[in-house]
Every structure is written in structure tokens, then in C-alpha cells.
Amino acid sequence: MGYKVVVVGATGNVGREMLNILAEREFPIDEIAVLASRRSLGTEVTFGDTTLKTKDLATFDFTGWDISLWAVGSAATKEHAPKAAKAGCVVIDNSSLYRYDPDVPLIVPEVNPEAVHGYSKKNIIANPNCSTAQMVVALKPLHDRARIKRVVVSTYQSVSGAGKDGMDELWDQTKAVYNPTDDKPAKKFTKQIAFNVIPHIDVFMEDGSTKEEWKMVAETKKIVDTSIKVTATCVRVPVFVGHSEAVNIETEDFLDEDEARDILRESPGIMVIDKREDGGYVTPVECVGDFATFISRIRQDSTIDNGLNFWCVSDNLRKGAALNAVQIAELLGRECLKKG
Ligand SMILES: NC(=O)c1ccc[n+]([C@@H]2O[C@H](COP(=O)([O-])OP(=O)(O)OC[C@H]3O[C@@H](n4cnc5c(N)ncnc54)[C@H](OP(=O)(O)O)[C@@H]3O)[C@@H](O)[C@H]2O)c1
């Protein structure tokens, strides 16, 4: 016996990827429903070898469904997810709405799987921000060995992190650069994204940081350890899929770069590609469609006693969203719902 699963936001970047991953990982499904807004009622989406037609989220009845995977943004989640949770259908949400709620577990299965048991307080589990998810997969095993005190991270985030409209804007502006009569002003982003980088993701906070940067701080604390200090600079770059991060950590105990490389090699969800030669590292185009978080450029930070630098790349639509959500569903099934 398998699960009755609902994918909410099935026409979007993350929703489509959730359907691909549910099929690829052969999640035990008895019945599946795909939902989006009324605008796209009847739109066809692919699930394995089958084609499904989307239904309207606003009128869907979640009674009798086991698990729902959400990727529709905070506003639609706020309006509709409580109905699903109340009907007994566990909500696994990709938006930021519930991430900081103390009664909602925020889970990266390689890092804090034990938190899954807290789902029953609200019947909701939150999925972290894409930049946080890939970073904490790498931080956790290093923290277990040497206690991380401080993290300094700069991100290079792809436009797919801003949804399908973000991808369209990069595509259209790139073409327009070669055809200057076809002007494509910035709409989704605050400045031209084609052939440019923008040091601004999400809204500004009072202290001058952005909400995206704040999320990395708050979520790392909730998922890994409240004592870890994080400072982040989040930058949008003209890459379609795949987020990259330059990460610097300071640890309590000394951790040699070779030992760090060995620890990361043995850790779940991580692939180390770290040859000190031309091309001996991973770039975003190579991580697209992969499950792993790739780590390269591991090296000592010689400016402090206990410091390391590394480069971290992952498919933001997968580990940063859809894959992590499906892994949470697998964990929930294995540990709590126990069907399939
Ligand atoms: N992209 C990432 O890397 C990433 C990572 C982590 C988390 N997330 C989060 O995941 C969510 C979705 O992101 P995305 O990149 O997939 O966005 P997207 O490509 O813009 O897709 C949005 C999806 O939400 C649906 N939707 C929007 N408003 C709706 C409403 N009122 N009722 C029903 N459906 C509605 C859309 O349906 P229609 O086609 O009918 O409009 C579409 O299926 C966001 O909360 C985002 O912050 C994204």
C-alpha cells in the first residue's frame, strides 16, 4: 500500500521537478493529484510516463490524501495549506511561511532527520531556503568533528531561484542584448540580470542586510546549531539553474584540509570533486539534474588558526527545493506514517 500524494504548484519550476523526482525515486504512490491556480486549470504536466491535468487549488478537497508537497509561494500557502493540514494531509512546504514557526520542523534529512517527529503539532513540515539547504549539508559533518563557530558565505544564485518568470527574464534580456531594438527592461529583478550580477535577493532588512541573507542565518541556526554565527552576502547571477557558494568557516578545534575532504567524502548527499588542476572543481552547469551537493576548492584559511574555505554547488531546484521536499516525504513515510 502506498500514499495518496498531492503536488501543489505543479506547473512551476519546483513543482515540475517534484514530479520528476517522485517518479525517479519511485516514491510509493497509490494516487496522485496535481494542483495549480485556476489560470492554468487543465494544463498538462508529466509524471514518469504519464500525463496529468492540473486541478484548481482553491476548490480541491484534501480529505483522504496523505501527503501534499507545496511550491506556490507564501500567499497561496497561507490561504490554502491550513485546510490541507486540518483535513489530515501532511503539508511539506517550500515557501518561507512556516520555516521560523517553533511548532513546525524545518528539515534537511541529511542533517536533522530526528526533527520529523515534530510534524504532528501542526501537520506541517517546512523546507529550507535553497541556499541554506546545500550549505548545511556540508556544514553538519564538519561541525560534528570540529564545532563551527562562524560562517562567512557569499552566494552566486541562479535565476531559477526566482521562479519561471526569473528564467524568462534572463532568456529575453540575453536575446535583447544582441537585438537592441527589442528592449527588455528589468521586471522580476531590480536591475538588468543578463551579463550582470545583482547583490540583492528578497527585501531589505533594517540593518542593511537582505531577507535572503537573514534566512541563511536563521535557518542554519534552526537546522544545525543555534550557536553558529553566520554572515551572508547573497548575489543573483546570470545562470539558469544551480546555486554556488564560497564558504569560509572558523572552527573551535583545528581541522586539517585533508581530513575535512575525507569527512565530506564520507558524508551523505555530498560529492567531493577537488583536484587542484584546470577544471578540477564543479560549476553550476554540471550540477543540473543531479541529487548531490558538490564540494570543491577545500583549503585552509591561513589568516586564522582554525579556518577552512570551500566551494559548494548544487541544483537549487533539486536539493534546494524539490529533492529535499521528496526526501522529507520519504523520511515522514519511513519514520511516522509507515505505509508503502
Ligand atoms: N526555485 C527555487 O530554487 C526555490 C527554492 C526553494 C523554495 N522555493 C519556493 O517554492 C515556491 C515555488 O517556486 P517556483 O520557483 O516553483 O515558482 P514558479 O516557477 O513561479 O511557480 C509557481 C507555482 O505556484 C502556482 N501558484 C501561484 N499562485 C497560486 C495560487 N494563488 N493558487 C494556486 N497556485 C498558485 C503557479 O501556478 P500557475 O501556473 O497556475 O500560476 C505555479 O505552479 C516559492 O515559494 C519559492 O519561494 C523555490
The ligand as an SDF file (V2000), in Angstrom:
LIG
                    3D

 48 52  0  0  0  0  0  0  0  0999 V2000
   13.0920   27.9690   -7.2100 N   0  0  0  0  0  0  0  0  0  0  0  0
   13.8010   27.6430   -6.1420 C   0  0  0  0  0  0  0  0  0  0  0  0
   15.0270   27.4460   -6.1880 O   0  0  0  0  0  0  0  0  0  0  0  0
   13.1340   27.5310   -4.8210 C   0  0  0  0  0  0  0  0  0  0  0  0
   13.8560   27.0050   -3.7680 C   0  0  0  0  0  0  0  0  0  0  0  0
   13.2550   26.9000   -2.5270 C   0  0  0  0  0  0  0  0  0  0  0  0
   11.9620   27.3010   -2.3880 C   0  0  0  0  0  0  0  0  0  0  0  0
   11.2570   27.8160   -3.4450 N   0  0  0  0  0  0  0  0  0  0  0  0
    9.8800   28.2280   -3.2190 C   0  0  0  0  0  0  0  0  0  0  0  0
    8.9820   27.3750   -3.9240 O   0  0  0  0  0  0  0  0  0  0  0  0
    7.8250   28.1080   -4.3030 C   0  0  0  0  0  0  0  0  0  0  0  0
    7.5930   27.9680   -5.8020 C   0  0  0  0  0  0  0  0  0  0  0  0
    8.7440   28.4100   -6.5210 O   0  0  0  0  0  0  0  0  0  0  0  0
    8.9020   28.1670   -8.0840 P   0  0  0  0  0  0  0  0  0  0  0  0
   10.3070   28.5380   -8.3650 O   0  0  0  0  0  0  0  0  0  0  0  0
    8.4230   26.8250   -8.4940 O   0  0  0  0  0  0  0  0  0  0  0  0
    7.8840   29.2770   -8.6800 O   0  0  0  0  0  0  0  0  0  0  0  0
    7.1980   29.3340  -10.1140 P   0  0  0  0  0  0  0  0  0  0  0  0
    8.0110   28.6380  -11.1290 O   0  0  0  0  0  0  0  0  0  0  0  0
    6.8650   30.7690  -10.3150 O   0  0  0  0  0  0  0  0  0  0  0  0
    5.8270   28.5010   -9.9280 O   0  0  0  0  0  0  0  0  0  0  0  0
    4.8180   28.9280   -9.0490 C   0  0  0  0  0  0  0  0  0  0  0  0
    3.7310   27.8570   -8.9610 C   0  0  0  0  0  0  0  0  0  0  0  0
    2.7700   28.2920   -7.9830 O   0  0  0  0  0  0  0  0  0  0  0  0
    1.4610   28.2830   -8.5630 C   0  0  0  0  0  0  0  0  0  0  0  0
    0.6660   29.3400   -7.9510 N   0  0  0  0  0  0  0  0  0  0  0  0
    0.9920   30.6230   -7.7600 C   0  0  0  0  0  0  0  0  0  0  0  0
   -0.0310   31.2850   -7.1500 N   0  0  0  0  0  0  0  0  0  0  0  0
   -1.0050   30.3590   -6.9580 C   0  0  0  0  0  0  0  0  0  0  0  0
   -2.3030   30.4070   -6.3690 C   0  0  0  0  0  0  0  0  0  0  0  0
   -2.8180   31.5370   -5.8700 N   0  0  0  0  0  0  0  0  0  0  0  0
   -3.0280   29.2590   -6.3280 N   0  0  0  0  0  0  0  0  0  0  0  0
   -2.5460   28.1250   -6.8300 C   0  0  0  0  0  0  0  0  0  0  0  0
   -1.3230   28.0010   -7.4150 N   0  0  0  0  0  0  0  0  0  0  0  0
   -0.5600   29.1280   -7.4630 C   0  0  0  0  0  0  0  0  0  0  0  0
    1.7100   28.5200  -10.0370 C   0  0  0  0  0  0  0  0  0  0  0  0
    0.5890   28.0810  -10.7660 O   0  0  0  0  0  0  0  0  0  0  0  0
    0.1210   28.7960  -12.1460 P   0  0  0  0  0  0  0  0  0  0  0  0
    0.9760   28.1860  -13.2310 O   0  0  0  0  0  0  0  0  0  0  0  0
   -1.3020   28.4070  -12.2310 O   0  0  0  0  0  0  0  0  0  0  0  0
    0.3570   30.2560  -11.9690 O   0  0  0  0  0  0  0  0  0  0  0  0
    2.9490   27.6420  -10.2490 C   0  0  0  0  0  0  0  0  0  0  0  0
    2.5610   26.2880  -10.3550 O   0  0  0  0  0  0  0  0  0  0  0  0
    8.0770   29.5380   -3.8100 C   0  0  0  0  0  0  0  0  0  0  0  0
    7.5330   29.6470   -2.5240 O   0  0  0  0  0  0  0  0  0  0  0  0
    9.5680   29.6220   -3.7150 C   0  0  0  0  0  0  0  0  0  0  0  0
    9.9910   30.5920   -2.8120 O   0  0  0  0  0  0  0  0  0  0  0  0
   11.8080   27.9300   -4.6610 C   0  0  0  0  0  0  0  0  0  0  0  0
  1  2  1  0
  2  3  2  0
  2  4  1  0
  4  5  1  0
  4 48  2  0
  5  6  2  0
  6  7  1  0
  7  8  2  0
  8  9  1  0
  8 48  1  0
  9 10  1  0
  9 46  1  0
 10 11  1  0
 11 12  1  0
 11 44  1  0
 12 13  1  0
 13 14  1  0
 14 15  2  0
 14 16  1  0
 14 17  1  0
 17 18  1  0
 18 19  2  0
 18 20  1  0
 18 21  1  0
 21 22  1  0
 22 23  1  0
 23 24  1  0
 23 42  1  0
 24 25  1  0
 25 26  1  0
 25 36  1  0
 26 27  1  0
 26 35  1  0
 27 28  2  0
 28 29  1  0
 29 30  1  0
 29 35  2  0
 30 31  1  0
 30 32  2  0
 32 33  1  0
 33 34  2  0
 34 35  1  0
 36 37  1  0
 36 42  1  0
 37 38  1  0
 38 39  2  0
 38 40  1  0
 38 41  1  0
 42 43  1  0
 44 45  1  0
 44 46  1  0
 46 47  1  0
M  CHG  2   8   1  16  -1
M  END
$$$$
